[in-house]
Amino acid sequence: MMAFGWLKFHVFRKRSAPAESVQPLMCEEIPGVSEDLGPEAPLLAEEVEQVSKDVRKLLKRSRRQQQLLEMIYEEHGKRLGGITQYMQGTLPCDRIFGFVEAFVLYAIHQGDGIPEFENIWKKCESMLEGLGMEMIIDAKRPFDPVRHTACDTRWDGTVPEGLVLEVIRPGLMIQGEIYKTAVVVVNKQPKGIS
């Protein structure tokens, strides 16, 4: 790398000198090279310039990758901080969940379609996301025994069997792990009815 810098300096210094004082670049000036460069000097200077551009591009790319890694490190640090707070019991998960659960149930039963509830719900979702939490509200989705606990069944012929008809109590996921399953009513056809 140092040889390229020396060569670039030497070639451009010779080039920028007045035309009458230009002397052919001798290879003896470069350690390990013993031939006269002569007319190949400009080509060599172009190659050196291209290598220099490539090195600058690589340095720029490595700076961008370093910034990206720092952002990822910061994001994972926040998540790890949330997990640590939860594990140490300093994060009041049950109180936060209790409030959000009450709000969700009220919004489902009373405030469906009201824009104010939707705005508040978006804020609650972003707050939960920042804490590494996610509510399990899977109405009108297929029943999943991992995410749901069925407390009752009902039959509604207008929707497919096995769909969640109603969420009695929302579930909660913390850092991708299920903390509480959602308690739901499942669409199931009673025996003897076709």
C-alpha positions in Angstrom: 0.0 0.0 0.0 2.9 2.3 0.9 4.5 1.6 -2.5 1.4 2.7 -4.3 1.3 6.0 -2.5 5.0 6.6 -3.2 4.6 5.6 -6.9 1.5 7.8 -7.3 3.3 10.8 -5.7 6.4 10.2 -7.9 4.5 9.8 -11.2 2.3 12.8 -10.7 5.2 14.9 -9.5 7.1 14.0 -12.7 3.9 14.7 -14.8 3.3 18.1 -13.3 6.9 19.3 -13.9 7.5 21.5 -17.0 7.6 19.6 -20.3 11.3 20.3 -21.1 12.5 18.9 -17.7 10.5 15.7 -17.9 12.8 12.7 -17.6 11.7 9.1 -18.2 10.7 7.4 -15.0 13.3 4.7 -14.3 12.4 1.4 -12.7 15.5 1.5 -10.6 13.8 4.2 -8.5 11.2 1.6 -7.4 12.8 -1.1 -5.2 12.8 -4.5 -6.9 12.1 -3.2 -10.5 15.0 -2.8 -12.9 13.4 -1.8 -16.2 12.8 1.6 -17.7 9.0 2.5 -17.5 9.2 5.0 -20.3 5.9 5.4 -22.1 4.1 3.0 -19.7 4.3 5.5 -16.9 0.9 7.2 -17.7 -0.8 3.8 -17.9 0.8 2.8 -14.5 -0.4 6.1 -13.1 -4.0 5.4 -14.3 -3.9 1.9 -12.7 -2.6 3.5 -9.5 -5.4 6.0 -9.6 -8.0 3.2 -10.2 -6.6 1.2 -7.2 -6.8 4.4 -5.1 -10.5 4.9 -6.1 -11.2 1.2 -5.3 -9.6 1.6 -1.9 -11.7 4.8 -1.2 -14.8 2.9 -2.2 -13.9 0.0 0.2 -13.3 2.5 3.0 -16.6 4.2 2.4 -18.4 0.8 2.3 -16.7 -0.3 5.5 -17.8 3.0 7.2 -21.4 2.4 6.2 -21.3 -1.2 7.4 -19.8 0.0 10.7 -22.7 2.5 11.1 -25.2 -0.3 10.3 -23.6 -2.6 12.8 -23.7 0.2 15.4 -27.4 0.7 14.8 -28.1 -3.1 15.1 -26.0 -3.2 18.3 -28.0 -0.3 19.7 -31.3 -1.9 18.8 -30.3 -5.3 20.3 -29.0 -3.4 23.4 -32.4 -1.9 23.9 -34.1 -5.3 23.5 -31.6 -6.9 25.9 -32.3 -4.1 28.4 -36.0 -4.8 28.2 -35.4 -8.5 28.8 -33.1 -7.7 31.7 -35.6 -5.4 33.2 -38.3 -8.0 32.8 -36.1 -10.7 34.3 -35.2 -8.5 37.3 -38.8 -7.7 37.8 -38.2 -3.9 37.4 -40.5 -3.8 34.4 -44.2 -3.7 35.6 -45.4 -6.2 32.9 -48.5 -7.2 34.7 -49.7 -3.7 35.3 -48.9 -2.6 31.7 -50.6 -5.7 30.4 -53.6 -5.2 32.7 -54.1 -1.7 31.3 -53.7 -2.7 27.7 -55.9 -5.7 28.1 -58.7 -3.6 29.6 -58.3 -1.0 26.8 -58.4 -3.7 24.1 -61.5 -5.3 25.5 -63.3 -2.0 25.8 -62.3 -1.0 22.3 -63.4 -4.4 20.9 -66.8 -4.2 22.6 -67.5 -0.5 22.6 -65.3 1.5 20.3 -65.0 -0.5 17.1 -64.5 2.0 14.2 -64.0 5.1 16.4 -60.8 6.9 15.2 -59.8 8.1 18.6 -59.5 4.4 19.8 -57.5 3.6 16.7 -55.0 6.4 17.5 -54.7 5.3 21.1 -54.3 1.7 20.0 -51.4 2.7 17.6 -49.7 4.5 20.5 -50.2 1.4 22.8 -48.8 -0.9 20.1 -45.7 1.3 19.6 -45.2 1.4 23.4 -45.5 -2.4 23.7 -43.1 -2.8 20.7 -40.5 -0.7 22.5 -40.8 -2.9 25.5 -40.6 -6.0 23.3 -44.2 -7.0 23.9 -47.0 -7.9 21.5 -50.7 -8.4 22.1 -52.3 -11.6 20.8 -55.6 -10.5 19.4 -56.5 -13.0 16.7 -60.2 -12.6 16.0 -61.3 -14.1 12.7 -58.1 -16.1 12.4 -57.7 -19.9 12.6 -57.4 -21.3 16.1 -53.8 -22.1 17.1 -53.4 -24.1 20.4 -50.0 -22.5 20.9 -51.3 -18.9 20.9 -54.9 -19.6 22.1 -56.8 -21.2 24.9 -60.4 -22.1 24.0 -62.9 -21.3 26.7 -66.0 -22.0 24.7 -67.3 -22.9 21.3 -70.1 -21.5 19.2 -71.4 -22.2 15.8 -71.6 -19.5 13.1 -72.4 -21.0 9.7 -71.2 -17.9 7.8 -67.5 -18.5 8.7 -65.3 -21.5 8.4 -65.1 -24.0 11.3 -62.0 -23.6 13.5 -61.9 -19.8 13.3 -61.7 -17.6 16.4 -65.1 -15.9 16.8 -64.4 -13.8 19.8 -61.4 -12.8 22.0 -62.4 -13.0 25.7 -59.0 -12.1 27.0 -56.1 -11.0 24.8 -52.8 -12.9 25.0 -49.3 -11.4 25.4 -45.9 -12.2 23.8 -42.7 -10.9 25.3 -39.6 -11.0 23.2 -41.2 -13.5 20.8 -42.1 -15.9 23.6 -45.7 -16.5 24.6 -46.3 -15.1 28.1 -50.1 -15.5 28.2 -52.2 -17.2 25.7 -55.3 -15.5 24.4 -58.6 -16.9 25.8 -61.0 -17.2 22.8 -64.3 -18.6 21.6 -63.9 -21.0 18.7 -66.3 -21.6 15.8 -67.2 -25.3 16.0 -70.2 -27.1 14.6 -72.2 -29.0 17.2 -72.6 -32.8 16.7 -75.8 -33.8 14.9 -76.1 -30.5 12.9 -75.2 -30.7 9.2 
